[in-house]
Amino acid sequence: MNSKKQNKIAIGALYGIAGLVVLILLALLGYILASGLPQLSWHFLTAPAKAFLKGGGVGVQLFNSFYLLILAMAISFPIALGAAIYLYEYARDNWVTTTIRTAIEILSSLPSVVVGLFGFLFFVVKLRLGFSILSGAFALTFFNLPLLTRSIEDSLRTIDLEQREGGLALGLSRWETITRVILPATVPSILTGVILSAGRVFGEAAALIYTAGQSAPALNFADWNPFNISSPLNPMRPAETLAVHIWKINSEGIMPDAKAISSGSSAVLIIAILLFNFAARYVGKRLYKRLTSA
């Protein structure tokens, strides 16, 4: 067999593997959406859940999911950005940075249930935060921080050394070069990492079962005082998210229309992640053009 035939066979095998992966993904998405879309309605998206009656919704759980996502990203992104800039732009390549990167790799491979148990023992019990949104956000920060730090560091690594040298040659300080030259050029890739970590956080269940809790108390959406227990913005209240709700109704089996609610909740989860991804990519391209004057 000559090299041309080997090349064609290899290319065909790669296309076949890629096509198989795409087919599996489309089949999975198609099944979830086909079974879940008929259950969706405005009432389903806004009404509170019902434990022993039919006709409940996921309004509170959907709000809790986005609220936890925003809090977790607001805590983890600045820390991850600072850590990545320090590790790649300032820290010397020695045993200290090697140890830090090894610790990041280990933390990123931890099962989410381990992070949840750590969050339960430390935030819920030790710090006495109880089952609350704040405990869940801190646990998701530990869960999200290693992946986000490594992603941002990889984004910084893609920028050529010549751009850094050009900024310094123009009289910019090292910090000005990073903030005015390097970071604007890495906005699309950083946003891609943020998207991936946000999707991971949004669909997380195991870490939140032990920290944010499995209950969703009635909320008064007319009360935006974060110090009131019925306020949606209260960070000290328990908050069952959409992913936890799917696990709970399938494990308990006390809801008469559990299958319909589970299918609809899964469809909402998939659609929310897809919309978030598309919107973030669009914003990333616009920001890249504006910040780089391209």
C-alpha angles and dihedrals in degrees: 000000000000126000095258093059091046090051092050092048092049092048091047091050091050092049089048093051091047091048091049091052091049091048092051090049093048091046091051093047091044093052093048094046095042092053096038107039095068088059095055122104138139089263091052092051096047108028121092120249122266121214104201103013135071124246101050125148140208102238096122093042092050092051091047091052094054093041092052091045092053093047094046093049092045089056101038103039099063091045093047092046093051093045093049093048091049095046096049105027105033114015119090119236100255140119092287095059090041089054091048093050091047090052090050091052091049093048092049091055096050115116113251092237089061090052088049093052090048089050090049094051096042109030102025100037109018099039091032094228090138124205098328145135089257092056090049092048092051091048091049089050090059088044094049104034100079095049093045094047093050091046094052091045090053089050091054090049091060093065113095120244089236091070091055092047090048092054092049091047090056090058099260119143120240092259092047090050090053095046099039103032113017103038096047089052092051097048095104095048093043090051089051089056091046090051093052093047092044091053089049091051094044093055096041117123112155096061092048097049089071098037114027093033136227100268132086111200120205112278131207105218090191090064112075096168104122091208094063116090092224093051116109089223095056104119093196097063124096113258127196109202128210094259092048089047091056091051093045099051092047094048099044100040095199096120114091094214096036094137094052093046091046093050092047092047091050091051091050090050093051094045093048092052092047093049091047091051095049093045093048092049091051092049090046092056092047092049092048092053092047098044096044096037088231 
